[in-house]
Amino acid sequence: MNLHKTLATVSGMTMLSRVTGLIREILYARAFGADAYTDAFAIAFRIPNLLRRLFAEGAFSQAFVPILGEYKNQKGDLVTKQLVDHVTTVLIWAMVLTCIIGILATPVFVYFIASGLTGNEQVFEASVFMTRIMFPYIGFMSFVALAGGILNTWREFKIPAFTSVLLNLAFIVASLFVAPYLEHPIYAMAFAVLVGGVLQVALQAPALLKIGMLPRIAFNPMSGLRDVGVQRVLKKMGPAVFAVSAAQLSLLINTNIASRLGNGSVSLLTYGDRLMEFPTALLGVALGTILLPSLTKANADNDRLEYSSLLDWGLRLTFLLALPSAVGLATLSVPLTATLFQHGKFDAASVAITSQVLIAYGVGLIGLIVVKILAPGFYAKQDIRTPVKIAIGVLIATQAMNYIFVPLFAVAGLALSISIGACLNAGFLLWSLMRRGIYKPEKGWIQYLVRLFTALLLMAAVALWSANQFNWVGPHTNSLLRVGALLAVMGACGATYFGALLAMGFRFRDFKRIAH
């Protein structure tokens, strides 16, 4: 498999997802701005989204994909199909039970995640109502995570990478054509989440049928629980839940803190988070997705050299593309925020706060992405305990930093704590992989980094100078002129960075790689 070509394909699909997601956020900011009710929606969406990451995309995928790859490589399609059927049966019935309990206990969840809303009864009730609408999204996305893991194991990456586009389209349609006709316009976004989940399931099913892996769900979940493979997945999920829950618990605590920092604080943190997720998904998620099956196969073949080489390739490519993204977020925070969001109800004060959040996220962007590259190095070996221990330590450190940074920087302090925590996480993962001899850096890293940082310094200088030539937040700034100016600045930055690298001897064909 040509990893370079596969990465380009997955990143292309992810780019489409992020572009539609960006359009979604621009329309959302224009229509709703940042107030108590946008906070209510952000909190309501965070609850099912958190559980989705905890049980579906996070812990489940980390435990299921390596075992599925083992079955496919060693036991044949028939036994693998039985595993898929049994895992799906257990997963779906578990999610049905989770949704029922969650809908009944929603007020308790909302209170614990955002106790700051209790001072406004109407906003609190709105958050409870929207959470209940969106709770079934967990079940839909659990199936999507299952389908994505299966398709990726069969080296079918396009459809899993494309599915999130459907959620974005549902948001866009709801904000343009549904919200204006509702008494509470924000409720349209909650219904859009539900519709988006249904659409994503509908897209995955034909792809599974094509490869002969569309699961059959039994009415009796015990038939699945008796499967040895399912028991192995559940056993691996235990530590994985702790690993993922550490990050999600940190996010919950941060949301609760933000809910106490004034109306709109949760929303402004979310806007910054969305911009940070653009490079994170394009590179980190895409690379992590294609690396895990390849690492799993290398581990099954006991090919230690290939295993280490895959990690080295992923890290070099990450540094090449993530570092300029981090510099761009930090140096162009105001131009990015103003151009994308300063429309309608999103005012200059919101631009100022969101740009500060973006700078804070830029500090740790490399850590956020590197974690997604290094974590599969453990998961492919079915070692989830090590990332768990590191994640728990990072959780404690992140919340300790909140005591320092939040009084100093308010909402941006929360983002800064997350950023530094991510860098600590990445550092400890890297140290552990190297200490165990799983990853041995290949030659040339020092020279590689010297060239990168030289190009980054030149790019940062160009970004700061050119950004200061335009009034981004002026009350009469023309939107089209602002878009044109931002594109020009970004073009100059890109030309400077990659031009400098080419002048220093970089050749991008050196990053092409064929997985064994």
Secondary structure, 3 states (H helix, E strand, C coil): CEHHHHHHHHHHHHHHHHHHHHHHHHHHHHHHCCCHHHHHHHHHHHHHHHHHHHHHHHHHHHHHHHHHHHHHHHCHHHHHHHHHHHHHHHHHHHHHHHHHHHHHCHHHHHHHHCHHHHHCHHHHHHHHHHHHHHCCHHHHHHHHHHHHHHHHHCCCCHHHHHCHHHHHHHHHHHHHHHHHHCCCCCHHHHHHHHHHHHHHHHHHHHHHHHCCCCCCCCCCCHHHHCCHHHHHHHHHHHHHHHHHHHHHHHHHHHHHHHHCCCCCHHHHHHHHHHHHHHHHHHHHHHHHHHHHHHHHHHHHCCCHHHHHHHHHHHHHHHHHHHHHHHHHHHHCHHHHHHHHHCCCCCCHHHHHHHHHHHHHHHHCHHHHHHHHHHHHHHHCCCCCHHHHHHHHHHHHHHHHHHHHHHHHHCHHHHHHHHHHHHHHHHHHHHHHHHHCCCCCCCCCHHHHHHHHHHHHHHHHHHHHHHHCCCCCCCCCCCHHHHHHHHHHHHHHHHHHHHHHHHHCCCCHHHHCCECC
